[in-house]
Amino acid sequence: MSAEVAGLVGVLAALLLMFTGANVAIAMAAVGMVGVSLFVGVNVGFDSLAPTIFSRISNYDLAVLPLFILMGQLMFASGGGERLYAAARAWMGHLSGGLAVATVAACAGFAAISGSAIATAATIGAFALPEMRKAGYPMGFAGATVAASGTLGILIPPSVTFIIYGILVNESIGRLFIAGIAPGLLMALGFVAVVVWRERRRVGGDGRPPRASSRERLRALGGLAEPALLLVVVIGGMFGGVFTPNEAGAVGAMSALATGLARRALSWPAISRALTETVVTSAVVIFIIAASAVLSTFLTVTRIPFTLADTINGSELPQFVVLGLMVLGYLVAGMVMEILPVIIITAPIFAPIVVNMGYDLVWFGVLIVVLGQAGMITPPVGVNIFVVKRMLREATLGELFRAVWPFVGVMGAIVALMLAWKGSIDFFLGLFE
């Protein structure tokens, strides 16, 4: 068996193990360690893996990960998600499909402080779903709105997925964050258009509660003071060049703690839970990154990334065919398993191909994150759909999956725009840089 074939078999074996339910990190580490040992010897393989793993997880850029996770955890513990939804409802609840519109807006706002699609859907869904139930919304549609809008958590910065991708391909995390803003806002507007269109077509109750009073609106805005200030200081400071991403994460975490204590919304048990969740989540992600270093070493030994790049460059296939195959691959992979391990395995392989075709790695990162969003709400895995289903008794999985397709269509439109307009991300970056 040639080295290239062995590398391909290894990639397929790792994906198969993950698909069958094996731990993501263990699957990558096991395949990588066995593969390296077979090709360079057990002793040499193990001697080389230790420094490789240490080099990957001691990367200074990784410090941003627990800091932003802690910021999101503290905001969640202090009721930031509840205040975001209350404000969105007060200002938008009286519109056609107003509660659904408010849900999209609240998810977009919470995405900017959580960085997690699952956390965004679970947090906002806890407040939004009971309100939409009372207003007579079809619960399949209501659940689909929460699940789809929750995926904004991996596109609107700070995004854990962008952090990991940037480390894997040695790309600026700050530029990735900036590049995610405009597509994220554009997608949120597309979701708003979907819910307004859907509600205007719906037969039966219009689901529109009465308009909130001016006093209620002002009170709701007052509750947004801390989250809004946090976003301006952290995200604005990072984009304005005042902070590096790591410094922005530290400022964000400390600001979330200070504002939560000042509001008396944080108890010591809540802070303890936030710290515990931060440690556990960060450890899991870093373990996955360490395992990806083992698998990457195996792929480098088998020269899979270079062979694949040379093969594609020598085949003279049109760029749109190559990109189309990549897009199809990510879509199919996202339908059967979580997209993060797929990105971890494939991003280092596809990165040289993308660069050789003249595309920016920031552009590619945004593209595959949007594809990952689609995977989070499409069958059979659809992890965000399952998160929402745990909060809903009235809707079946089939109803949720059927109701989510218009939102998938919005994501498809974003992908089509990026494929058709090569300079789209440069344009979006120019809006903020």
C-alpha positions, 0 to 999 in steps of 0.5 A, a space after each residue: 500500500 502506497 503512502 498516499 493510499 494509506 493516508 486516505 484510508 486513515 482519513 476515512 477510518 477517522 471519519 468512520 469512527 466519529 460517525 459510529 459514535 467514537 470520541 472525536 479526539 480519541 478517533 483522530 489520535 488513534 488513527 494518527 498514532 497507528 499510522 505514524 508508528 507503521 510508517 516511521 516506527 513506534 519509537 520514532 513515532 512516539 518521540 516525534 508526537 510529543 513535541 508536535 502535540 506540545 507545539 500545537 496546544 502551547 500556541 499563544 493564540 489558544 489563550 483566546 479560547 477559554 477567555 471568550 468562553 468564560 465571557 459567554 458563560 458569565 453573561 449567561 449566568 447573569 441573565 444576559 440572554 434573558 435581557 436580550 430577548 426581552 429587549 428584542 420582544 419589546 421593540 419587535 414583538 408587535 410586528 408580523 411574526 414579531 416574536 419570531 423576529 425577536 428570536 432571530 435578533 436575540 440569537 444574533 445578539 447572544 451569538 456576539 457574546 457566546 461563540 457557540 451555536 448550541 449555547 445560543 439556541 439553548 439560551 434563547 430558546 428557553 425564553 422564546 419557545 414558551 412565548 411563541 407557544 402562548 402566541 399560537 405559533 406552530 411549534 415546528 416553525 418556532 423550534 426551527 426558528 430557534 435552531 436556525 438562528 442559534 447557528 449564528 453563534 459560530 459565524 458572528 464573532 467571537 466564534 470558537 470554530 473560527 479560533 480553531 480554524 485560524 490556528 489550524 491554517 495559521 490565519 489571523 483570528 482577528 481577520 476571521 472575526 471581522 470577516 464573519 460580521 457582515 455575512 452573519 448580519 446578512 444571514 440574520 436579515 435573511 432569517 427575518 425575511 423568512 419568518 415575516 414571509 412565513 407568518 404572513 402566509 400562515 392561516 389562523 392566529 397571527 401570533 402578534 402580541 400588543 405593542 409594548 409601551 414606551 416605558 417598557 421599551 425604555 426599560 428593556 433598553 436599560 437592561 441591554 446597557 451592560 451587554 451593549 457596552 461589553 460588545 462595544 468595548 471588546 469587539 470594537 476595541 479588537 476591530 479598532 486595533 486597541 486590543 489583540 484577540 487575546 486581550 479582547 477576550 481577557 477584557 471581555 471576561 473581566 467586564 462580564 464579571 464586573 457588570 454581573 457583580 455590579 448588577 448583583 446578578 452573579 452569585 458565587 455559586 453561579 461564578 463557580 459554575 461558569 468557571 467549571 463550564 469554561 474549564 470543561 469546555 476548553 479542555 475538551 476543545 484543546 484535547 481535540 486540537 491536540 489529537 488533530 496534531 497527531 492526525 496531521 503528523 500522519 497526514 504529513 508523513 503520507 503527503 496527502 495534502 501535497 499529493 492532493 494539491 498536485 493532483 488537482 493542479 495537474 488535472 486542469 479542472 475548472 475552479 468552480 468544479 473543485 470548489 463545488 466538490 468541496 462544498 458538496 463534501 462539507 454539506 454531505 459531511 455536515 448532514 451525518 456528523 458534527 462539522 467541527 471535527 470535519 473542519 479539523 481534519 480537512 482544513 489543513 488538507 484543503 488549505 494549500 489547494 485553496 491558496 493555489 487557486 488564488 482564494 484567501 483562507 479567510 474567505 474559505 474559513 467563512 465559507 465552510 463555517 456557513 456550510 457547517 451552520 447548514 449541517 447543524 440543522 439538516 438531517 440526520 444529525 442536525 445537532 441544533 434541531 435535537 437541542 431544541 427538540 429537548 425543549 419541545 414536546 409538541 413538535 416531532 423531529 420530522 416537523 422541525 426538519 421540514 420547517 427548517 428548510 427555508 432557513 437552509 435556503 438562506 444559508 445556501 444563498 450566502 454560499 452562492 454569493 461567496 462562490 460567485 463573488 470571489 472578493 466578497 470577503 475582502 469587501 466585507 473586511 473593508 467595511 470594518 477595517 
